């Protein structure tokens, strides 16, 4: 994150640039106008004013908590734009939950997220689903999951299989 956490200087650096919301909609920072930033969207092609304080509040919350929900409840009426601005910061990562969240990640976590992506945590609210098993001799635990159908000797591997199709990108199931 920028050292000063200053929304005004961040927005000034984004002037003229198109940034994307968490849903991929384009927003363009047109200019700063007093205590507002003028933002061009598909719905407001002439631009509409967003208080710079909304962006500053989002920066402050992200810096304090390390993550923030992209919603009206947490970021205000222009949460999509504020979220788009926050995603321009180095070290931020979009977590595609409902509602989406922005995570401020340390370099090691950022590497894992860029290599493995976000885990689809559909089970996170279910206390019965609390275990994860990864068996590997690699040092990069959690980065990716290999599901070989055959061992290094060429024989079928009884411990794993691909399910749901024949593509290597298909999800992995562990079988006994």
KELOKOL-734473 format. One line per 2 residues: number of its first residue (from 0); their letters; for each residue x, y negated, z of C-alpha. Coordinates in Angstrom, 2 decimals, always signed. Each point is the difference from the previous one (the first is absolute). Example, Ala and Ser with C-alpha at 12.3 -4.5 7.8 and 13.67 -1.06 7.14 Angstrom:
% residues 2
0 = AS = +12.30/+4.50/+7.80 ~ +1.37/-3.44/-0.66
//
This chain:
% residues 176
0 = XX = +0.00/+0.00/+0.00 ~ +1.20/-3.55/-0.50
2 = XX = +2.01/-1.22/+2.97 ~ -2.18/-3.03/+0.66
4 = XX = -3.33/+1.78/-0.62 ~ -1.18/-3.22/-1.62
6 = XX = -3.07/+0.41/-2.21 ~ +0.53/-3.35/-1.72
8 = XX = +3.51/+0.89/-1.25 ~ -1.13/+3.51/-1.00
10 = XX = -2.93/-1.40/-2.00 ~ +2.24/-2.65/-1.58
12 = XX = +2.30/+2.83/-1.20 ~ -3.02/+1.75/-1.55
14 = XX = -1.27/-3.08/-1.88 ~ -0.75/+0.91/-3.61
16 = XX = +0.26/+3.73/+0.66 ~ -2.69/+2.61/-0.37
18 = XX = -0.33/+2.32/+2.98 ~ -2.31/+2.99/+0.34
20 = XX = -2.50/+0.75/+2.73 ~ -0.11/+3.47/+1.57
22 = XX = -2.64/+0.93/-2.60 ~ +2.17/-1.29/-2.86
24 = XX = -1.90/-3.21/-0.74 ~ +2.23/-2.83/-1.19
26 = XX = +0.38/-3.20/+2.04 ~ +2.22/-2.87/-1.10
28 = XX = +1.38/-2.58/+2.40 ~ -0.67/-3.26/-1.86
30 = XX = +1.35/-2.60/+2.44 ~ +0.07/-1.20/+3.58
32 = XX = -2.41/-2.84/+0.76 ~ +0.35/-1.40/+3.52
34 = XX = -0.97/+2.74/+2.47 ~ -1.35/+2.25/-2.77
36 = XX = +1.37/+2.20/-2.74 ~ -1.91/-0.03/-3.28
38 = XX = -0.54/+3.55/-1.30 ~ -1.23/+1.05/-3.44
40 = XX = -2.02/+3.22/-0.15 ~ -2.27/+1.66/-2.56
42 = XX = -2.99/-1.45/+1.88 ~ +1.60/-3.44/+0.45
44 = XX = +1.95/-0.75/-3.20 ~ +0.27/-3.71/+0.91
46 = XX = +1.45/+0.91/+3.39 ~ -1.37/-0.07/+3.52
48 = XX = +1.50/-1.25/+3.24 ~ +1.21/+2.42/+2.67
50 = XX = +1.22/-1.44/+3.31 ~ +3.74/+0.59/+0.40
52 = XX = -0.75/+0.73/+3.66 ~ -1.75/+3.24/-1.06
54 = XX = +3.23/+1.20/-1.61 ~ +2.02/-1.12/+3.04
56 = XX = -2.34/+1.92/+2.28 ~ +0.46/+3.14/-2.12
58 = XX = +3.79/-0.42/+0.11 ~ -0.08/-0.41/+3.76
60 = XX = -2.21/+3.05/+0.52 ~ +2.13/+2.16/-2.30
62 = XX = +3.21/-1.06/+1.71 ~ -1.43/+0.58/+3.48
64 = XX = -1.74/+3.35/-0.57 ~ +2.09/+1.44/-2.86
66 = XX = -3.14/+0.72/-2.00 ~ -3.29/-1.67/-0.83
68 = XX = -3.37/+1.04/-1.39 ~ -0.98/-1.75/-3.23
70 = XX = -3.55/-0.94/+0.91 ~ -2.13/-3.04/+0.67
72 = XX = -0.04/+0.91/+3.69 ~ +3.79/-0.23/+0.31
74 = XX = +1.03/-2.50/-2.70 ~ -3.09/-2.13/-0.60
76 = XX = -2.19/-0.73/-3.02 ~ +2.93/-0.01/-2.49
78 = XX = +1.53/+3.24/+1.33 ~ +0.69/+1.35/-3.50
80 = XX = +2.18/-2.98/-0.87 ~ +1.74/-0.03/+3.39
82 = XX = +0.70/+3.73/-0.38 ~ +1.43/-0.60/-3.48
84 = XX = +2.34/-2.66/+1.43 ~ +1.10/+2.31/+2.83
86 = XX = +0.81/+2.75/-2.50 ~ +2.58/-2.28/-1.66
88 = XX = +2.15/+0.15/+3.14 ~ +2.97/+2.37/+0.00
90 = XX = -0.58/+3.09/+2.11 ~ -3.79/+0.01/-0.33
92 = XX = -1.84/+3.09/-1.15 ~ -3.67/+0.47/-0.85
94 = XX = -1.73/+2.82/+1.87 ~ -3.07/+0.99/-2.02
96 = XX = -2.45/+0.67/+2.80 ~ -3.49/-1.42/+0.35
98 = XX = +0.40/-2.86/+0.66 ~ +3.53/-0.23/-1.41
100 = XX = +2.90/-0.96/+2.26 ~ +3.36/-1.62/-0.58
102 = XX = +2.94/+1.47/+1.87 ~ +3.22/-1.89/+0.69
104 = XX = +2.50/+2.84/-0.25 ~ +3.62/+0.32/+1.08
106 = XX = +2.43/+1.06/-2.78 ~ -0.11/+3.72/+0.90
108 = XX = -3.80/+0.07/+0.03 ~ -0.10/-2.08/-3.20
110 = XX = +2.23/+2.61/-1.69 ~ -2.25/+2.87/+1.07
112 = XX = -3.11/-1.87/-1.14 ~ +1.54/-0.82/-3.38
114 = XX = +1.15/+3.62/-0.50 ~ -2.91/+1.96/+1.47
116 = XX = -2.82/-2.53/-0.04 ~ -2.66/-0.38/+2.63
118 = XX = -1.43/+3.06/+1.64 ~ -3.72/+0.38/-0.60
120 = XX = -0.97/+0.18/+3.65 ~ -3.65/+1.08/-0.41
122 = XX = +0.46/+2.04/+3.15 ~ +1.47/-2.75/+2.22
124 = XX = -3.22/-0.58/+1.94 ~ -0.56/+3.72/+0.60
126 = XX = +1.82/+1.06/+3.21 ~ -0.07/+3.63/-1.15
128 = XX = +2.27/-0.94/-2.94 ~ +3.23/-0.92/+1.75
130 = XX = +2.74/+2.18/-1.44 ~ +2.31/-0.29/-2.99
132 = XX = +2.47/+2.69/-0.96 ~ +2.96/-0.46/-2.28
134 = XX = +2.59/+2.73/-0.32 ~ +3.15/-1.11/-1.76
136 = XX = +3.75/-0.03/+0.23 ~ +0.14/-3.47/-1.56
138 = XX = +0.82/-3.10/+2.04 ~ -2.79/-2.17/-1.51
140 = XX = -2.90/+1.44/+2.01 ~ -3.33/-1.54/-0.98
142 = XX = +1.16/-1.45/-3.32 ~ -1.58/+2.64/-2.17
144 = XX = -1.39/+3.50/+0.22 ~ +1.25/+2.78/-2.26
146 = XX = -2.25/+3.00/-0.61 ~ +2.09/+2.52/-1.90
148 = XX = -1.80/+2.93/-1.55 ~ +3.30/+1.86/-0.23
150 = XX = +3.02/+0.10/+2.26 ~ +3.58/-0.72/-1.10
152 = XX = +0.34/+3.72/-0.79 ~ -2.85/-0.23/-2.54
154 = XX = -2.43/+2.10/+2.04 ~ -3.48/-1.26/+0.93
156 = XX = +0.00/-2.06/+3.19 ~ -2.78/+1.29/+2.30
158 = XX = -0.02/-3.11/+2.21 ~ -1.34/-2.57/-2.45
160 = XX = -2.06/-0.39/-3.12 ~ -1.55/-2.73/-2.08
162 = XX = -3.75/-0.40/+0.31 ~ -2.52/-1.87/-2.10
164 = XX = +1.76/+0.36/-3.34 ~ +3.25/+0.82/-1.71
166 = XX = +1.61/-3.44/+0.02 ~ +3.10/-0.46/+2.19
168 = XX = -1.67/-3.16/+1.35 ~ -2.87/+2.05/+1.40
170 = XX = -0.39/+0.13/+3.77 ~ +1.82/+2.68/+1.93
172 = XX = -1.59/+2.58/+2.25 ~ +1.89/+2.14/+2.46
174 = XX = -1.21/+3.58/+0.08 ~ +0.82/+2.86/+2.33
//
